[in-house]
């Protein structure tokens, strides 16, 4: 099926924001990297761009009489601009500890956004995919538990493949891992904006449109590739500057497999908050288990094959019934008609 005129306009605005800003900010990111600065703030602010693109698309294509969650949208867009300004400032002020500064700034802005969200009427939140419970009888918590089970299964399989099964299983005997999980579950409510920033763009807006054009399976696979490519500036100047080509391949494999599972969970529940939490668990648990190492990692081509095998636990959901339905997904513009 083809996109209608409104969808085309929304896609252009979304693409210019979600994919254009990483290129624009990537210039500053590259300069900061070559100056030897900490560039982690650029990774955080980039997560805001997809949702910002959706919000701008809606604000610019909907009439003034349309009941939009304008308070929340305005707060989120303002947060994006503030964090972009902080990222640009970090290029020329390396003496400031921007890792701590961006964390405090992000928490403060998230609290403001949460208050603005709660001030929106329930029917408006529900209309624009912001309902906390998702669709009726969705049981979103089940997909959080399923994700955690699969996530730790992947860790065990990785340990087995590396010949370190005992060492890997020992992780589950340490209280630190459970303390970290409890901490991440609690802190999500004051740090959700970057994860929401990606998921509101990818799952709520972009996935249904791509599925309308390419089918349920094809759409989610195309999204996985585009989501992976979206990380290119970060792979070159942050994640793995010395082996960024390999890192890029790993990124695409990861985004396709996680995109399949996140897409599955979202189609089953229509709960953007649950998927945002899954995204948070995935990113933060990886940092916990790796001892906090995120940037400057060196990877090899053999890691790509290993990751494909490990991520089968998520990729197999492409064969689930929800992706086998004949009817196409309903894009945002049609749900609001």
N, C-alpha and C positions, 0 to 999 in steps of 0.2 A: 504493500500500500504506500501511496505517496503522501508526503506531508502537505498540509494545507498552508495557506499564505501566512496565517498567524504563527503557526509552528515554525515556518521558515524564518520569520522575523525573530522569533524567540531564540531559535538555534544560532542565528548570526550574533545576536547580543551575547548569548551564553558563550559561544566559541571565542569571541573577541576578549571576553573577560577571563574565562577559565583557562584558555590556552594562550591568549595573547599576553596576559600579565606575567606568566612565568618566563616568557621570552624577554619582555621588557625588564623585569626585575633580575633576570639571569645575567644581564650586563653588569649590574651593580654587584651581583653575587660573585661573578668572575673577578671583578676588580678587587673586591674584599678578600677573596681567596688568595689572589696573587700578592696582596699586601700582608698576608699571613694572619689575618683576623679570624676570630671565631665566627662562622657563618651559619650556625644552627638556627638563628632567628629566621633566616630565609626559608628554611624547611617548614617552620611553624606557620608563617604567614601564607605560604603557598597553599596550605590546606583550606584557607578561607575562600579562595577564588571561585571554586565551582558553585558554592551556595550563593556567593555574591552575584555570579552571573545569572542564576535563576531569579534572584530577587530583582535585579535590574531589568531582566526580560519581562517579568510580570508588571513591574511598575511602569514600564515604557509601552507596554502593549495593552494594558487594561485601562478602562476609563476611570476618571476621578470618582465616579459614583460607585465603582466596584468596591466591595468590602474586603480589602486586603489586610493582612496583619502588619499594618504600616509601622506601628511602634517597634515591633520586633525586627522587621526588615531594616528600618532606619538605624536601630542600635547595632545590628550585625554589620551593616555596611560601614557605619562609622568606626566600628572596631577594626574592620579590615583596613581602612585608610590609616588609622592610628598605628597599627602594627606595621604597615608598609612604610610609614614615615620613620618608625623606630628602626626598621631594617636598613633603610637608606642612611640613617644617622650613624648606624653601627660601622659603616664603611670608613667614616672619618673620625670616629671616637673609639679606638681600640682599647683604651685604658679602662673603659666601663665594662663591667662584667655583664655582657648582654645575655648570657645564658640564664642568669638569675633574674635580670631585669625583664626579659621577655616572659619568663614564667610568672612573675608577679603581675605584670601588665595583663597577661592573658587571663589569669584568675580573676582580676578585678573586672575586666571587660565581660567575662563570662557571667559573673554575678549580675552585672547590669543587664545583660541580655536575658538572663533567666527571669528577672523581675519584669522586664518589658513583655516577655512572652506570656507570663502569668496574667498580665493586665489585658491581654487580648481575649475577646469573647470565645467561648468554647466552640461555637459553631464556625467561627472564622478559622480557628486553629485546625479544626477537623477538615474544613474545606480545602486547606492548603497543606495537607499532609503533616500537620504538626501535633496531631492527637497523640497523647502519651501512651494510650493502650492499643493503638492500631485498630484493625477491624475487629468486629465482634467475635468473641470466642477464639481469638488467635493464639492464645497461650504463648506469648512471646518469650517467656522465661525458658520454655523448652528448647528454643533455638540457641539461647545463650549457653545452656548446659551442653547441648549437642556440639556446639563450636568448641567449648573447652575440652570435651572428651576427645574430639578429633585433633585438636591442637596438641594435646599431650600424647596422643597416640603417635602423631608425627615425630615428636621428640624421642619417643621410645624406639621407633623404627630407625630414626637417624642414629641413635646410639648403637643399635644392633648392626647396622651397616658399617659403622666405624669400629666395631669390635669393642665397644665400651658399654655393654648392656648393664653391667653391675653399677658402673659409675653413674649411668643415666638414671637408673631406678633409684639410686641413692638420693637424687634430687627430691623425690617425693617423700622422703623420710625426714627432710629438714623442715622445721617450723617456719623458716624464713620465707619459703615459697608461698605458704598459705597466708602468712602475714602480708606479703606483697599483694596477693590476690584480693584480700579483704580491703587493703588500703586503696587499690585501684578501683574497686567497686564503689567505695565511698567518695573518693575524690573525683570520680567521673562527673558528678553533679555540679562541680565548680570548675571543670576543665573541658566541658563537652564541645565548646565552640569549634575547635579545629577539626574534630572528627565529624561533627554535624556538617561542617563546612564542605567536606568531601562528599559525604553520603547524600546530603540534600541535592547536590548537583548530580552525582553519578547515578544513584539508585532511584531517587524520586523523580527527577526530571529527564535525564539523558537516556536511561535504560528503556523506559517505555517508548520513547521516540525512536530509538534504534531498533527496538523489537517490532514496532509498527512497520518499519522499512525493511528489515532483514529477517523477521521471524523471531520467535522466542529464543531459540538456541543461537541463531546467527547474531542477533542483536546483542546478547550478553557477551559473546566472543569478541565481536567488534569493539564493544566497550572495554573489555579487558585489555586489548591491544592499545587502544587510545589512552586508557588510564596509565598503562605502563610507559608509553612514550611521553606522557605528560610530566614524568619524573626526570626527563633528560637533563635539564640544567643542574638538578640536585645530584644526579649520578656523576656528572662531569666535575663539579666543583665541591662536592660535599661527601657523598656516600663512598665513592671509590675513584678518586681522581686518577690514580695510576693504572687502573684497569676498568675504566668506565664502560668500555664496549661490552665486557663480560657482565659487568654490573647491570647494564641496560637489558641484556638478554635475561638475566635473573629477575629483573624488575617486571618484565613483560610476562614471564612464566608465572610469577607470583600473583600479578594482578589478574591474569586470566583465571587462575584456579580460585583465588579468593573471590573474584568477581562472580564466578559461578555459584559459590556457596552464599555469598552475601545477596546475590540476586534471587536465589532460591528462598532464602529466609525472608527477604522483603516481599516477594510475591505471595508467600504464604501468610504473612502477617500485616503487610502494609504499615509497619511500624518503623519509622525512620530513626527513632530513638534507640530501639533495640539494635538495629544495624550499626548505628554510630557507636554503641557500646562494644559491639564485636570488633569494630575497627580499633577502638581504644585498647581493648584487651590484646589484640594482635600486635600492635605497635609497642605497647608498654611492656608486655611480657617478654618480647624479644629483647628489649633493652635490659630487663632484669636478669634474664638468663645468660646474656652475653656480658654481664658485668658493667653495663652502661655504654659499651662500645657501639657507636652507630656510624659515625663519620670516619673517613680515612681508612677504610677496610680494603684489603687486597683480596681479590677472588680469582678463581681459575675456571677454565671452560668445563672442567670435570664437575664443578659445582652445579652447573646448569642441568646436567643429566641427573645428578643426585636430587636436585630440587624437583624436577619433573616427577620422579618416582615418589618422593615424599608427599608432594601435593596431590597425589591421586586421591588421598582421603577427602579432599575438597572437590576435585575435578569430577569425580564419579556422579555428583549430583546433577550433571548435565543430562543424565539419563533418567532423572526422576519424572514422575507424572506431571508435575507442574510445568516442566519444559516440553512435555509431549502434547499439551493441549493444542488444538487446531486454531482456536481463536487468538487473535493478536492482542498484545497488551494495549490498554487504553491510555494514550498520552495525556499529559496535563491539560492541554487546551480543550480536549474533548470531555474530560471529566468536569470541567468548569462551565460547559456550555449550558 
